[in-house]
Structures are given as structure tokens and as C-alpha cells.
Amino acid sequence: MEKTNGMSASVSIQETHWEMAAKTRMGKYLTTIEKTFIEKAVDFSKTSFVLDVGAESGRISFIALNTKTSVVSIDIDCVSLRRFKQRTNQAYIVAADARKLPFVSEVFDAVFMIEVLDYISELEVALNECKRVLGPNSDCVLSFGNKSSFKAKLKGLKGKSYLHSYSGVRQVLFGTGFYLQAQLGYNWLPFGRISQNRLVSVLSRLEWAFGLRRLRRYSPWVMFHVVKQASEL
């Protein structure tokens, strides 16, 4: 596997929507929560090989790359991956689908699936593929928009919605053979991800102070840290 993956860096690619969104007040709030959760879930001093599913231009991949961990970053959007390649030559970048990972079984020490399940209706297929490529007792950190939340109901009034519910994702995870280690609810703030509203920092502190992040079943977004169950002999 080559880090270039045949992608040329000769043509400059502009910042993606997600890169620009990550620089907003709302984007920084979301990234801080996701980064903190990942760093608590994964011991990078004992992690050699990470897969970032839905890497886009590398927002989450850089968390592991900054620890000198080897990272394979995949996405189905080749333009975003070319942009990622412009930003670093340290990741192994592959155009691939989460539902059919082009890797041998049990090769990764950790898998990230941050904000990607919202685009995959075949939840069980994607999580089974995640489990397949993970080594025994290895970590998976994932996030998704919660169809059971009040924010999802508001989105429904606009003809939009999240794909998966809190209970639905938990059920598939347990059925697939994952153990739940930790969970967190977030994004109760009444703003879109590109918002520069000055109340973001104030409301994020209130979200924590009032314990809203513990109300996972009803949280707009949810993060799970799960571990692949080792096969019994």
C-alpha cells in the first residue's frame, strides 16, 4: 500500500466545506468534543495502525497522525482525499467504501467512524466490516446523528432527518459483537455546524453543566466507544 495511492498533488485543491466548517465557533466546539472523546478512548502509545473511515480531508485522521501512529484514511470522495494529500504525506490515503473495506481481517488496532454513519443506511453491513478489520479487543469510536432526538424532529419538519436512532445503533453494535465502553451525547446547541454565533461557548458550558451530555438517548448527536469482543476458543 502506498501513501500516494496514485493521487497527484500538482493541482491545488481548495479547502473543503468541512475544513471551513471546522474553523467556525460551532465547528471548533464539535471537533473539541470529538477529539477529547477519542483521546480518552484510544491509548495511542499502544496503538500502531488506525483506520479513519470517512476521513474527508483529514480532520480526525490528524488526531492519530499527531501521535506518530500509522493511519489509513478512506473516503468515497476523491476530491476530499486529494485535498488531504496536499495537507500531509504521512497518511495512507485510499478511495474506498465503508461497506466494503479493501483490507484483510484483523489488521487495525482502532477504527474511527466520526460523522459517517449518517450517510450509510446499511448500518449492520458497515459495522460488520468495521469489526472484521479490527484486531481482537481493539477500539472503535463512532458518532452519529440521533433520530430519537428533539433536534431530529425539528429537522423532520424541514424534510430532513437522521438515519439512525440511539437504540437502533446500540442494538446493531451488540448484535455485531461489540462491547460498549463509553458514550457521550452532544450538539444540543441550536446552531448549524457553520455558525459563528458568540453564544456557542456559553451554551456549550451550559450543556456540560446541566448534564445534557449524559442524556445520550435523547441527545442530537451521540458518540460511542466500543471494543471488539475477542473470539472464544
N, C-alpha and C positions, 0 to 999 in steps of 0.2 A: 504493500500500500504506500503510495507516495503522497507527500503533503501537498504537492501542487495539484494532483488529480486532473491534470490537463487543462487547468484554468489559467488563462493569461492575465497578468496584472498590467499589461501595456495600456489598456484602455481604462481611464479613470471612471469609477462608478460613484455617483453622488451618494450622500448619506441616505439611508433608507428611512421610511416613515417611522419604524420602531426605534432607530437611533435618535432621531429628532425628538420623538415622544419621551425617550428616557432622560432627556435633558430638561424637561419641564418639571415644575414642582410636583405634579402628580406622578410623573414617571419616576422621579427620584424616590418618592415615598414608596412606590411599588417595588422598585429594584432593591431598596434598602431592606425591606421586609423579606424578600425572596433570598437575597444574599445572606442575611443573618440566619435564616432558617436552614439554608444549605450548609453553611459553615458549622452549625450545631449538629447537623445530621451526619455529615461525612468527615471522617478523620483523614485528611489529605496526607498526613505523614505515613499512613498505611495504605494509601490508595495509589496505584500505579497507572491505571488505564480507565478513563472515563468516556462515556458516550453521552453527547448532548443531542437529544432528538428535537428537531425543530429549532435549530441553532440560529437561523436567520443570519444576522451579521455579527454574531458572537457575544451578545450581551451577557449571557450566562456562562458561555464557554470560558470567558476571561477569568471567572472566579477560580476555576481549576487551573487554568494556564498560569495564573499569577503565583501558584504554589509549586510550579515546575512539574505538575502532573501531566502525563501524556493524555491528549484529548482528541477524540474523533468527533467531529461535528457534522451532523447531517441535516438536510432540509430538501424539500422538493422545489424550492425557489432558487434557481441557479443564479439569478441576478444578485440576490442577497448573499449567496455564497461567494460570488466574485468580489463583492464588496468586503466581505470578511477576509478574503485572501489578501486584499490590499492593506488590511489593518495588521496582519500578522502572518508570519510564515511558520509559526510554532504548532498550529493545529493541523490534524489530518482532516481535510475537508472532502466530503463525499455527497453527491447528489443521490438521495435515497428516500424511500417512503417508510414511515414508522410501522406500517402494516406488513412490510416485507423487508426486514433488515438484511443486508447483504454481508452478514458476518457469521462466523462459526459460533457454535453454542458455548456458553460459559467462558467468554473471553474478557468481559469487563468487570471491574471492581465496583463501579457505580454507574447509574444511568440517571440523567436529568430529563424530565419531560415538563418543562415550565411553559404554561400558557399554550400548549399544543393540542391537548385533548379536546379543546373547544372546536377544533377543525376536523375531528375524526369521529365519525358516528359509530364506526366499528370498534367500540371500546375494548371488548374482550380480545379481539384479534391483536390490537396494539399492545395490550398489557401482556398477552401471552408471548409476543415477540420480545418484549422487554425482559420478561422472566427467562426466556430461552438464552439470551446472550449474556445474562448476568451469571457470575460465579456463585457458588453456594454461600449463603449468609452475607450476600452483598446488598448494597443500598440502592434504592430507587427513590428519588424525590420528584414529586409531580404536583402540578397545580391545575385548577380548572374553575370555570365559572359555574356557580351552583344554581341549578334550575329551580331549587326549592326556596330560594331567597326572595325577599321582597323586591330587591333590585331587578331580579329576573322577571317578576310580574310587571314591573313598570316597563321593562324592555318589551314585554309581550304586547303592551298597548301600542307600541310603535311598530309592531310586526316583526320584532326580533326576539330571540331568546337564547339561553344557553342550552347546550345539548344534553348535559348530564346532571343528575341530582346527587347530593351528598350520599344518600343511602344507596343509590344505584352504583356509584363508584366503589363504595366500601364493599358492597356485595360481590362485585366482579373481582376486586382485589383479593378478597378472602377465598373466593372460588378458584382463582388462578393459583393460589398458593403463596400469598404474601402475608407477612406478619406486620401489623400496624405498630410503629414505634412512637410516632408523634404526629400531631395535627395542629393546624392553625387556621383560623378564619380571619379574613381581612377585606379591605376595599369597601368598607361601609360608607366612605365619603361620597357625597352626592355630586361628584365631578367625573368627567371623562378623563381618559389617561393623558390627554394632551393639555389639560388645564394648567393655567398659571395662577389660579386663584390664591390669594395670600392666606386664605383660611386653611389651606391644606395642612400646614404644620400644626396649627392649633387643633384641628379636628382629628388629626392622626394621634395626637397625645390623648385626646378625649376618648378615642376608640380604644386605646390601651387602658386608660384609667377606669373606664366603665365596664371593662371585661368583655367587650364585644368580640374580641378575638377568640374567646373561649366558646362562643356560641357558634360552633362550626356548622351545625345542621342548617342554620339559617343565614350564615354568612354569605355575602355576594360571591366572594372567591374563597377557595379552600386550598391549603397545601397539606400534603401527606408525605411523611417519611415512612417508607415500608421496607422490609427486608425479605429477600427471597428465602423461603424455607428450604433448608438442606434436605435432600432426599434421604429417606431412611433406608438403611441396608437391610 
